[in-house]
Amino acid sequence: MKQIKFLLFFLLIANAIPGIWALFFPQNFYTSFPHLGLGLHWIDTMGAFNDHLIRDVGAFFCALASLSLFTLNRFEEGTIRLTAYANIVFALPHLIYHIIMINMFVTMTDKIIGILSLAMAVIIPVVIVLMVGKEFQKTNL
């Protein structure tokens, strides 16, 4: 159970940071994301700034973060699965898009960090789905 809670907390943070950033500071998000102190910037290399679109993306990430927060507070098999599936529904097409459009990442460092971080956004909720049935089956025995 602790491992699932840790992974849900990870999803909460991983979605809340870009969500809050994009929703409340869209211009900075556009020019700076993901920064990480490495000088990386991915969004401004992919087209013109669109305040509405960036804020919508931020709101969407915040919605996923709030779902993780809700699930941590109402830790039941169904809510855990819902949160994991919702993250997969977003993260898998997002990963596939960036794999297909990998040359949108400017440097090799961008490509490696970008694809690895997007892959983790798929792998973590898949791991949660695989773990949740086993964990709740143990508690019901």
DSSP file (Angstrom, degrees, kcal/mol; ACC not computed):
  #  RESIDUE AA STRUCTURE BP1 BP2  ACC     N-H-->O    O-->H-N    N-H-->O    O-->H-N    TCO  KAPPA ALPHA  PHI   PSI    X-CA   Y-CA   Z-CA
    1    1 A M     >        0   0    0      0, 0.0     4,-2.4     0, 0.0     5,-0.2   0.000 360.0 360.0 360.0 -38.6    0.0    0.0    0.0
    2    2 A K  H  >  +     0   0    0      1,-0.2     4,-2.5     2,-0.2     5,-0.2   0.882 360.0  53.2 -63.4 -37.1    2.8    2.4    0.8
    3    3 A Q  H  > S+     0   0    0      2,-0.2     4,-2.4     1,-0.2    -1,-0.2   0.909 109.5  47.9 -65.1 -41.0    4.3    1.9   -2.7
    4    4 A I  H  > S+     0   0    0      2,-0.2     4,-2.6     1,-0.2    -2,-0.2   0.924 111.7  49.8 -65.5 -43.3    1.0    2.8   -4.3
    5    5 A K  H  X S+     0   0    0     -4,-2.4     4,-2.4     1,-0.2    -2,-0.2   0.904 110.3  51.0 -61.7 -40.7    0.6    5.9   -2.1
    6    6 A F  H  X S+     0   0    0     -4,-2.5     4,-2.4     2,-0.2    -1,-0.2   0.933 111.5  47.2 -61.1 -45.6    4.2    6.9   -3.0
    7    7 A L  H  X S+     0   0    0     -4,-2.4     4,-2.3     2,-0.2    -2,-0.2   0.883 111.8  50.3 -65.6 -38.3    3.5    6.5   -6.7
    8    8 A L  H  X S+     0   0    0     -4,-2.6     4,-2.4     2,-0.2    -1,-0.2   0.898 110.1  50.5 -64.6 -39.7    0.2    8.4   -6.4
    9    9 A F  H  X S+     0   0    0     -4,-2.4     4,-2.4     2,-0.2    -2,-0.2   0.900 108.3  52.9 -63.7 -40.3    2.0   11.2   -4.6
   10   10 A F  H  X S+     0   0    0     -4,-2.4     4,-3.1     1,-0.2    -2,-0.2   0.930 109.7  48.1 -59.5 -46.1    4.6   11.3   -7.4
   11   11 A L  H  X S+     0   0    0     -4,-2.3     4,-1.9     2,-0.2     5,-0.3   0.895 109.1  54.8 -61.8 -39.5    1.8   11.7  -10.0
   12   12 A L  H  X S+     0   0    0     -4,-2.4     4,-2.5     2,-0.2    -2,-0.2   0.952 115.0  38.0 -56.4 -51.9    0.3   14.4   -7.8
   13   13 A I  H  X S+     0   0    0     -4,-2.4     4,-2.3     1,-0.2    -2,-0.2   0.915 113.7  55.2 -68.0 -44.0    3.6   16.4   -7.8
   14   14 A A  H  < S+     0   0    0     -4,-3.1    -1,-0.2     1,-0.2    -2,-0.2   0.790 118.1  35.7 -63.0 -28.1    4.4   15.6  -11.5
   15   15 A N  H  X S+     0   0    0     -4,-1.9     4,-1.6    -5,-0.2    -1,-0.2   0.796 114.5  55.4 -92.3 -33.6    1.1   16.9  -12.6
   16   16 A A  H  X S+     0   0    0     -4,-2.5     4,-3.1    -5,-0.3     5,-0.4   0.897 102.2  56.0 -68.8 -40.4    0.7   19.8  -10.1
   17   17 A I  H  X S+     0   0    0     -4,-2.3     4,-2.1     1,-0.2     5,-0.2   0.970 115.9  33.4 -62.0 -56.5    4.1   21.5  -11.0
   18   18 A P  H  > S+     0   0    0      0, 0.0     4,-2.8     0, 0.0     5,-0.3   0.857 118.8  56.9 -67.9 -29.0    3.5   22.0  -14.7
   19   19 A G  H  X S+     0   0    0     -4,-1.6     4,-2.5     2,-0.2     5,-0.2   0.960 111.5  38.3 -64.1 -52.4   -0.2   22.5  -14.1
   20   20 A I  H  X S+     0   0    0     -4,-3.1     4,-2.4     2,-0.2     5,-0.4   0.912 117.5  52.4 -64.3 -42.6    0.1   25.4  -11.7
   21   21 A W  H  X S+     0   0    0     -4,-2.1     4,-2.1    -5,-0.4     8,-0.3   0.946 115.4  39.2 -58.5 -51.5    3.0   26.8  -13.7
   22   22 A A  H  < S+     0   0    0     -4,-2.8    -2,-0.2    -5,-0.2    -1,-0.2   0.879 117.0  50.0 -69.7 -38.1    1.1   26.7  -17.0
   23   23 A L  H  < S+     0   0    0     -4,-2.5    -2,-0.2    -5,-0.3    -1,-0.2   0.912 125.6  23.7 -68.1 -43.2   -2.3   27.8  -15.6
   24   24 A F  H  < S+     0   0    0     -4,-2.4    -2,-0.2    -5,-0.2    -3,-0.2   0.665 134.7  31.2-100.8 -18.8   -1.0   30.9  -13.6
   25   25 A F     X  +     0   0    0     -4,-2.1     4,-2.6    -5,-0.4     5,-0.2  -0.438  67.3 157.7-135.2  60.3    2.2   31.8  -15.5
   26   26 A P  H  > S+     0   0    0      0, 0.0     4,-2.6     0, 0.0     5,-0.2   0.854  73.3  50.3 -61.4 -39.5    1.6   30.8  -19.1
   27   27 A Q  H  > S+     0   0    0      2,-0.2     4,-2.1     1,-0.2     5,-0.2   0.929 113.8  45.7 -65.5 -43.5    4.1   33.0  -20.8
   28   28 A N  H  > S+     0   0    0      2,-0.2     4,-2.0     1,-0.2     5,-0.3   0.903 112.7  51.1 -64.9 -41.5    6.9   31.8  -18.4
   29   29 A F  H  X S+     0   0    0     -4,-2.6     4,-2.4    -8,-0.3    14,-0.3   0.932 109.8  51.3 -58.9 -46.2    5.8   28.2  -18.9
   30   30 A Y  H  < S+     0   0    0     -4,-2.6    14,-1.1     1,-0.2    -2,-0.2   0.898 118.5  35.3 -58.9 -44.2    6.0   28.7  -22.7
   31   31 A T  H  < S+     0   0    0     -4,-2.1    -1,-0.2    -5,-0.2    -2,-0.2   0.679 129.6  29.8 -86.9 -17.1    9.5   30.2  -22.7
   32   32 A S  H >< S+     0   0    0     -4,-2.0     3,-1.0    -5,-0.2    -3,-0.2   0.681  77.1 155.0-119.4 -21.3   11.0   28.1  -19.9
   33   33 A F  T 3< S+     0   0    0     -4,-2.4     9,-3.1    -5,-0.3    10,-0.7  -0.294  74.9   4.1 -62.1 135.9    9.5   24.6  -19.6
   34   34 A P  E 3  S+A   41   0A   0      0, 0.0     2,-1.7     0, 0.0    -1,-0.3  -0.984  77.3 159.0 -94.4  -1.9   11.0   22.3  -18.3
   35   35 A H  E X > +A   40   0A   0      5,-1.4     3,-2.3    -3,-1.0     5,-1.2  -0.336   8.8 174.6  55.2 -79.5   14.1   24.4  -17.3
   36   36 A L  T 3 5S-     0   0    0     -2,-1.7    -1,-0.2     1,-0.3    -3,-0.0   0.661  74.5 -76.8  55.4  17.2   15.4   22.0  -14.6
   37   37 A G  T 3 5S+     0   0    0      3,-0.1    -1,-0.3     1,-0.1    -2,-0.1   0.537 121.9  98.6  73.9   3.9   18.4   24.2  -14.4
   38   38 A L  T < 5S-     0   0    0     -3,-2.3    -2,-0.2     2,-0.1     3,-0.1   0.369  98.2-111.6-104.2   2.7   19.8   22.7  -17.6
   39   39 A G  T   5 +     0   0    0     -4,-0.4     2,-0.2     1,-0.3    -3,-0.1   0.660  64.3 154.6  75.9  14.5   18.6   25.5  -19.9
   40   40 A L  E   < +A   35   0A   0     -5,-1.2    -5,-1.4    69,-0.0     2,-0.3  -0.515  16.5 173.1 -75.5 142.5   16.1   23.2  -21.5
   41   41 A H  E     +A   34   0A   0     -2,-0.2    65,-0.2    -7,-0.2    -8,-0.1  -0.885   7.9 164.0-151.1 121.5   13.0   24.7  -23.2
   42   42 A W        +     0   0    0     -9,-3.1     3,-0.4    -2,-0.3     4,-0.2   0.750  64.5  58.6-110.1 -31.6   10.6   22.6  -25.1
   43   43 A I  S >  S+     0   0    0    -10,-0.7     3,-2.0   -14,-0.3   -12,-0.1   0.930 100.5  53.5 -75.0 -44.8    7.4   24.5  -25.6
   44   44 A D  T 3  S+     0   0    0    -14,-1.1     3,-0.5     1,-0.3    -1,-0.2   0.628 101.8  61.9 -69.2 -10.5    8.6   27.6  -27.4
   45   45 A T  T 3  S+     0   0    0     -3,-0.4    -1,-0.3     1,-0.2    -2,-0.2   0.506  97.5  61.1 -86.5  -4.1   10.4   25.4  -30.1
   46   46 A M  S <  S-     0   0    0     -3,-2.0     2,-0.2     1,-0.3    -1,-0.2   0.202 115.2 -58.0-112.3  15.4    7.0   24.0  -31.1
   47   47 A G  S    S-     0   0    0     -3,-0.5    -1,-0.3    -4,-0.1     3,-0.1  -0.751  76.0 -30.8 136.2 177.9    5.1   27.0  -32.4
   48   48 A A        -     0   0    0     -2,-0.2     2,-0.1     1,-0.1    -3,-0.0  -0.239  68.6 -93.0 -68.3 153.2    3.7   30.3  -31.5
   49   49 A F        -     0   0    0     -5,-0.1     2,-0.4     4,-0.0    -1,-0.1  -0.434  38.8-175.0 -65.6 135.9    2.5   31.3  -28.0
   50   50 A N     >  -     0   0    0     -2,-0.1     4,-2.6     1,-0.1     5,-0.2  -0.870  10.1-166.6-136.5 100.7   -1.2   30.7  -27.3
   51   51 A D  H  > S+     0   0    0     -2,-0.4     4,-2.5     1,-0.2     5,-0.2   0.891  88.9  50.3 -55.0 -45.6   -2.2   31.9  -23.9
   52   52 A H  H  > S+     0   0    0      1,-0.2     4,-2.4     2,-0.2    -1,-0.2   0.934 112.3  46.1 -61.4 -48.4   -5.6   30.1  -24.0
   53   53 A L  H  > S+     0   0    0      2,-0.2     4,-2.5     1,-0.2    -2,-0.2   0.919 112.8  49.4 -62.9 -44.8   -4.0   26.7  -25.0
   54   54 A I  H  X S+     0   0    0     -4,-2.6     4,-2.3     1,-0.2    -1,-0.2   0.922 112.6  47.7 -62.5 -43.8   -1.3   26.9  -22.4
   55   55 A R  H  X S+     0   0    0     -4,-2.5     4,-2.6    -5,-0.2    -1,-0.2   0.887 110.7  52.0 -64.8 -38.3   -3.8   27.8  -19.6
   56   56 A D  H  X S+     0   0    0     -4,-2.4     4,-2.3     2,-0.2    -2,-0.2   0.918 109.7  48.9 -62.9 -43.0   -6.1   24.9  -20.7
   57   57 A V  H  X S+     0   0    0     -4,-2.5     4,-2.5     2,-0.2    -2,-0.2   0.913 110.9  51.2 -61.6 -42.4   -3.1   22.5  -20.6
   58   58 A G  H  X S+     0   0    0     -4,-2.3     4,-2.4     1,-0.2    -2,-0.2   0.913 109.4  49.6 -60.4 -43.6   -2.3   23.8  -17.1
   59   59 A A  H  X S+     0   0    0     -4,-2.6     4,-2.1     2,-0.2    -1,-0.2   0.882 109.9  52.1 -63.3 -38.1   -5.9   23.3  -16.0
   60   60 A F  H  X S+     0   0    0     -4,-2.3     4,-2.1     2,-0.2    -2,-0.2   0.933 109.9  47.3 -64.4 -46.1   -5.8   19.8  -17.3
   61   61 A F  H  X S+     0   0    0     -4,-2.5     4,-2.4     1,-0.2    -2,-0.2   0.895 111.3  52.3 -61.7 -38.9   -2.6   18.9  -15.4
   62   62 A C  H  X S+     0   0    0     -4,-2.4     4,-2.7     2,-0.2    -1,-0.2   0.879 106.3  54.1 -63.7 -37.2   -4.2   20.5  -12.3
   63   63 A A  H  X S+     0   0    0     -4,-2.1     4,-1.9     2,-0.2    -2,-0.2   0.922 109.5  47.0 -62.7 -43.7   -7.2   18.2  -12.8
   64   64 A L  H  X S+     0   0    0     -4,-2.1     4,-2.0     2,-0.2    -2,-0.2   0.902 112.3  50.7 -63.9 -39.9   -5.0   15.1  -12.9
   65   65 A A  H  X S+     0   0    0     -4,-2.4     4,-2.3     1,-0.2    -2,-0.2   0.918 109.5  50.1 -63.2 -42.8   -3.2   16.4   -9.8
   66   66 A S  H  X S+     0   0    0     -4,-2.7     4,-2.6     1,-0.2    -1,-0.2   0.849 107.2  54.9 -66.3 -32.5   -6.4   16.9   -7.9
   67   67 A L  H  X S+     0   0    0     -4,-1.9     4,-2.4     2,-0.2    -1,-0.2   0.910 108.7  48.1 -64.9 -41.8   -7.6   13.4   -8.9
   68   68 A S  H  X S+     0   0    0     -4,-2.0     4,-2.3     2,-0.2    -2,-0.2   0.913 111.7  50.1 -63.1 -42.1   -4.4   12.0   -7.3
   69   69 A L  H  X S+     0   0    0     -4,-2.3     4,-1.4     2,-0.2    -2,-0.2   0.922 110.7  49.1 -62.3 -44.7   -5.0   14.1   -4.2
   70   70 A F  H  X S+     0   0    0     -4,-2.6     4,-1.9     1,-0.2     3,-0.3   0.919 111.1  50.6 -59.0 -44.4   -8.5   12.9   -4.0
   71   71 A T  H  < S+     0   0    0     -4,-2.4    -1,-0.2     1,-0.2    -2,-0.2   0.866 106.0  54.3 -65.6 -37.4   -7.3    9.3   -4.3
   72   72 A L  H  < S+     0   0    0     -4,-2.3     3,-0.4     1,-0.2    -1,-0.2   0.828 114.4  42.5 -64.2 -29.9   -4.7    9.7   -1.6
   73   73 A N  H  < S+     0   0    0     -4,-1.4     2,-0.3    -3,-0.3    -2,-0.2   0.716 122.8  37.6 -88.2 -23.1   -7.5   10.9    0.7
   74   74 A R  S  < S-     0   0    0     -4,-1.9     2,-1.7    -5,-0.2    -1,-0.2  -0.648  81.0-172.8-125.8  72.8  -10.0    8.2   -0.4
   75   75 A F        +     0   0    0     -3,-0.4     2,-0.3    -2,-0.3    -3,-0.1  -0.504  27.8 137.0 -79.1  85.9   -7.7    5.3   -0.9
   76   76 A E     >  -     0   0    0     -2,-1.7     4,-2.5    -5,-0.1     5,-0.2  -0.917  64.8-111.2-129.6 155.3   -9.9    2.7   -2.4
   77   77 A E  H  > S+     0   0    0     -2,-0.3     4,-2.5     1,-0.2     5,-0.2   0.897 115.3  49.9 -53.9 -45.6   -9.3    0.3   -5.3
   78   78 A G  H  > S+     0   0    0      1,-0.2     4,-2.4     2,-0.2    -1,-0.2   0.907 112.4  45.2 -63.7 -43.7  -11.7    2.0   -7.6
   79   79 A T  H  > S+     0   0    0      2,-0.2     4,-2.2     1,-0.2    -1,-0.2   0.864 112.8  52.1 -69.9 -34.5  -10.4    5.5   -7.1
   80   80 A I  H  X S+     0   0    0     -4,-2.5     4,-2.4     2,-0.2    -2,-0.2   0.944 111.8  45.9 -64.7 -46.8   -6.8    4.3   -7.4
   81   81 A R  H  X S+     0   0    0     -4,-2.5     4,-3.2    -5,-0.2     5,-0.3   0.924 111.5  52.3 -61.6 -44.8   -7.6    2.5  -10.7
   82   82 A L  H  X S+     0   0    0     -4,-2.4     4,-2.6     1,-0.2    -1,-0.2   0.921 110.9  47.3 -57.9 -45.5   -9.5    5.6  -12.0
   83   83 A T  H  X S+     0   0    0     -4,-2.2     4,-1.9     2,-0.2    -1,-0.2   0.918 114.1  46.9 -63.3 -44.5   -6.6    7.9  -11.3
   84   84 A A  H  X S+     0   0    0     -4,-2.4     4,-2.2     2,-0.2    -2,-0.2   0.941 113.9  47.2 -63.9 -47.3   -4.1    5.5  -12.9
   85   85 A Y  H  X S+     0   0    0     -4,-3.2     4,-2.9     1,-0.2    -2,-0.2   0.906 109.7  53.5 -62.7 -41.7   -6.3    5.0  -16.0
   86   86 A A  H  X S+     0   0    0     -4,-2.6     4,-1.4    -5,-0.3    -1,-0.2   0.903 110.2  48.0 -60.1 -40.8   -6.8    8.8  -16.4
   87   87 A N  H  X S+     0   0    0     -4,-1.9     4,-3.2    -5,-0.2     5,-0.2   0.893 112.1  49.1 -66.6 -39.1   -3.1    9.3  -16.3
   88   88 A I  H  X S+     0   0    0     -4,-2.2     4,-2.5     2,-0.2    -2,-0.2   0.918 105.5  57.4 -65.1 -43.0   -2.5    6.6  -18.9
   89   89 A V  H  < S+     0   0    0     -4,-2.9    -1,-0.2     1,-0.2    -2,-0.2   0.854 118.3  33.3 -58.2 -35.9   -5.2    8.0  -21.2
   90   90 A F  H  X S+     0   0    0     -4,-1.4     4,-1.4    -5,-0.2    -2,-0.2   0.918 120.6  47.0 -82.0 -47.8   -3.3   11.3  -21.2
   91   91 A A  H  X S+     0   0    0     -4,-3.2     4,-2.6    30,-0.2     5,-0.2   0.827 104.4  57.1 -72.5 -34.8    0.3   10.1  -21.0
   92   92 A L  H  X S+     0   0    0     -4,-2.5     4,-2.6    -5,-0.2     5,-0.2   0.960 111.2  40.4 -67.0 -51.2    0.3    7.3  -23.6
   93   93 A P  H  > S+     0   0    0      0, 0.0     4,-2.7     0, 0.0    -1,-0.2   0.875 114.9  55.3 -62.9 -33.1   -0.8    9.4  -26.6
   94   94 A H  H  X S+     0   0    0     -4,-1.4     4,-2.0     2,-0.2    -2,-0.2   0.931 110.4  44.7 -62.1 -46.2    1.4   12.2  -25.4
   95   95 A L  H  X S+     0   0    0     -4,-2.6     4,-2.1    23,-0.2     5,-0.2   0.936 112.9  50.7 -61.8 -48.1    4.4    9.9  -25.4
   96   96 A I  H  X S+     0   0    0     -4,-2.6     4,-2.5     1,-0.2     5,-0.2   0.912 108.8  52.4 -58.9 -44.0    3.5    8.5  -28.8
   97   97 A Y  H  X S+     0   0    0     -4,-2.7     4,-2.5     1,-0.2    -1,-0.2   0.937 111.4  45.8 -57.0 -47.8    3.2   11.9  -30.3
   98   98 A H  H  < S+     0   0    0     -4,-2.0    -1,-0.2     2,-0.2    -2,-0.2   0.790 110.2  53.4 -72.6 -25.9    6.6   13.0  -29.0
   99   99 A I  H >< S+     0   0    0     -4,-2.1     3,-1.1     2,-0.2    -1,-0.2   0.934 113.2  43.9 -67.7 -45.3    8.3    9.8  -30.2
  100  100 A I  H 3< S+     0   0    0     -4,-2.5     3,-0.3     1,-0.3    -2,-0.2   0.890 122.4  38.4 -64.1 -39.3    6.8   10.4  -33.7
  101  101 A M  T >< S+     0   0    0     -4,-2.5     3,-2.5    -5,-0.2     4,-0.3  -0.130  75.9 138.1-103.2  35.9    7.8   14.0  -33.6
  102  102 A I  G X   +     0   0    0     -3,-1.1     3,-1.7     1,-0.3    -1,-0.2   0.763  61.2  68.1 -58.0 -27.9   11.2   13.5  -31.8
  103  103 A N  G 3  S+     0   0    0     -3,-0.3    -1,-0.3     1,-0.3    -2,-0.1   0.574  80.5  77.6 -72.5  -5.4   13.0   16.0  -33.9
  104  104 A M  G <  S+     0   0    0     -3,-2.5     2,-0.4    -6,-0.2    -1,-0.3   0.770  78.1  84.1 -69.9 -24.5   10.9   18.7  -32.3
  105  105 A F  S <  S-     0   0    0     -3,-1.7     6,-0.1    -4,-0.3   -63,-0.1  -0.682  78.7-149.0 -76.0 130.9   13.3   18.3  -29.4
  106  106 A V        +     0   0    0     -2,-0.4     2,-0.2   -65,-0.2    -1,-0.1   0.936  68.0  30.1 -73.5 -49.4   16.4   20.4  -30.3
  107  107 A T  S  > S-     0   0    0      1,-0.1     4,-2.2     0, 0.0     5,-0.1  -0.616  80.4-111.5-110.7 168.0   19.3   18.6  -28.7
  108  108 A M  H  > S+     0   0    0      2,-0.2     4,-2.7     1,-0.2     5,-0.2   0.878 120.5  55.4 -63.4 -37.3   20.1   15.0  -27.9
  109  109 A T  H  > S+     0   0    0      2,-0.2     4,-2.7     1,-0.2     5,-0.4   0.929 107.4  49.5 -60.0 -45.2   19.8   15.9  -24.2
  110  110 A D  H  > S+     0   0    0      1,-0.2     4,-2.7     2,-0.2     5,-0.3   0.923 111.7  49.2 -57.5 -45.3   16.3   17.2  -24.9
  111  111 A K  H  X S+     0   0    0     -4,-2.2     4,-2.5     2,-0.2     5,-0.3   0.933 114.5  43.4 -61.9 -47.6   15.4   14.0  -26.7
  112  112 A I  H  X S+     0   0    0     -4,-2.7     4,-2.4     2,-0.2     5,-0.2   0.959 119.8  40.1 -65.9 -52.5   16.6   11.7  -23.9
  113  113 A I  H  X S+     0   0    0     -4,-2.7     4,-2.5    -5,-0.2     5,-0.2   0.910 117.0  51.5 -64.8 -41.3   15.2   13.6  -21.0
  114  114 A G  H  X S+     0   0    0     -4,-2.7     4,-2.2    -5,-0.4    -2,-0.2   0.950 114.3  39.9 -60.9 -51.9   11.9   14.4  -22.9
  115  115 A I  H  X S+     0   0    0     -4,-2.5     4,-2.5    -5,-0.3    -1,-0.2   0.902 116.2  51.2 -68.8 -40.2   11.2   10.8  -23.9
  116  116 A L  H  X S+     0   0    0     -4,-2.4     4,-2.2    -5,-0.3    -1,-0.2   0.924 111.9  46.5 -62.8 -43.1   12.3    9.3  -20.6
  117  117 A S  H  X S+     0   0    0     -4,-2.5     4,-1.3    -5,-0.2    -1,-0.2   0.900 114.4  47.5 -67.4 -38.7   10.1   11.7  -18.6
  118  118 A L  H  X S+     0   0    0     -4,-2.2     4,-0.6    -5,-0.2    -1,-0.2   0.871 110.6  52.5 -68.5 -36.0    7.1   11.1  -20.9
  119  119 A A  H >X S+     0   0    0     -4,-2.5     4,-3.0     1,-0.2     3,-1.1   0.898 105.9  53.8 -65.5 -39.6    7.7    7.3  -20.6
  120  120 A M  H 3X S+     0   0    0     -4,-2.2     4,-2.4     1,-0.3    -1,-0.2   0.851 100.3  61.2 -62.8 -32.9    7.7    7.5  -16.8
  121  121 A A  H 3< S+     0   0    0     -4,-1.3    -1,-0.3     1,-0.2   -30,-0.2   0.711 113.7  36.7 -66.8 -19.2    4.3    9.3  -17.0
  122  122 A V  H <X S+     0   0    0     -3,-1.1     4,-1.7    -4,-0.6    -2,-0.2   0.830 116.1  51.5 -93.2 -45.9    3.1    6.1  -18.7
  123  123 A I  H  X S+     0   0    0     -4,-3.0     4,-2.7     1,-0.2     5,-0.2   0.899 104.2  56.3 -62.8 -44.2    5.0    3.5  -16.7
  124  124 A I  H  X S+     0   0    0     -4,-2.4     4,-2.1     1,-0.2    -1,-0.2   0.936 110.2  42.4 -60.0 -50.4    4.1    4.8  -13.2
  125  125 A P  H  > S+     0   0    0      0, 0.0     4,-2.4     0, 0.0    -1,-0.2   0.859 113.0  54.4 -66.8 -30.4    0.3    4.5  -13.6
  126  126 A V  H  X S+     0   0    0     -4,-1.7     4,-2.3     2,-0.2    -2,-0.2   0.927 108.2  49.6 -63.7 -42.9    0.7    1.1  -15.4
  127  127 A V  H  X S+     0   0    0     -4,-2.7     4,-2.3     1,-0.2    -1,-0.2   0.904 108.9  52.9 -61.2 -41.2    2.7   -0.1  -12.3
  128  128 A I  H  X S+     0   0    0     -4,-2.1     4,-2.8    -5,-0.2    -2,-0.2   0.936 108.5  49.6 -59.7 -46.3   -0.1    1.2  -10.1
  129  129 A V  H  X S+     0   0    0     -4,-2.4     4,-0.9     1,-0.2    -1,-0.2   0.911 112.6  47.6 -59.1 -42.7   -2.7   -0.7  -12.1
  130  130 A L  H  X S+     0   0    0     -4,-2.3     4,-0.6     1,-0.2    -1,-0.2   0.849 117.7  42.0 -67.5 -33.9   -0.6   -3.9  -11.8
  131  131 A M  H  X S+     0   0    0     -4,-2.3     4,-2.5    -5,-0.2     5,-0.2   0.839 101.2  68.2 -81.3 -34.4   -0.1   -3.4   -8.1
  132  132 A V  H  X S+     0   0    0     -4,-2.8     4,-2.4     1,-0.2     5,-0.3   0.873  98.6  48.7 -62.8 -41.9   -3.5   -2.3   -7.0
  133  133 A G  H  X S+     0   0    0     -4,-0.9     4,-1.8     1,-0.2    -1,-0.2   0.915 113.9  47.1 -62.9 -42.4   -5.3   -5.6   -7.6
  134  134 A K  H  X S+     0   0    0     -4,-0.6     4,-1.8     2,-0.2    -2,-0.2   0.907 112.8  49.3 -65.8 -42.2   -2.6   -7.6   -5.7
  135  135 A E  H  X S+     0   0    0     -4,-2.5     4,-1.5     1,-0.2    -2,-0.2   0.920 114.6  42.6 -65.5 -44.9   -2.6   -5.2   -2.8
  136  136 A F  H  X S+     0   0    0     -4,-2.4     4,-1.2     1,-0.2    -1,-0.2   0.793 110.0  57.8 -75.7 -26.7   -6.4   -5.1   -2.3
  137  137 A Q  H  < S+     0   0    0     -4,-1.8     4,-0.5    -5,-0.3    -1,-0.2   0.885 105.4  51.9 -65.8 -38.3   -6.6   -8.9   -2.8
  138  138 A K  H >< S+     0   0    0     -4,-1.8     3,-0.9     1,-0.2    -2,-0.2   0.903 108.9  49.4 -62.4 -42.1   -4.2   -9.3    0.1
  139  139 A T  H 3< S+     0   0    0     -4,-1.5    -1,-0.2     1,-0.2    -2,-0.2   0.743 108.0  54.5 -72.9 -21.8   -6.3   -7.2    2.4
  140  140 A N  T 3<        0   0    0     -4,-1.2    -1,-0.2     1,-0.2    -2,-0.2   0.525 360.0 360.0 -88.4  -5.8   -9.5   -9.1    1.5
  141  141 A L    <         0   0    0     -3,-0.9    -1,-0.2    -4,-0.5    -2,-0.1   0.482 360.0 360.0 -79.3 360.0   -8.0  -12.5    2.4
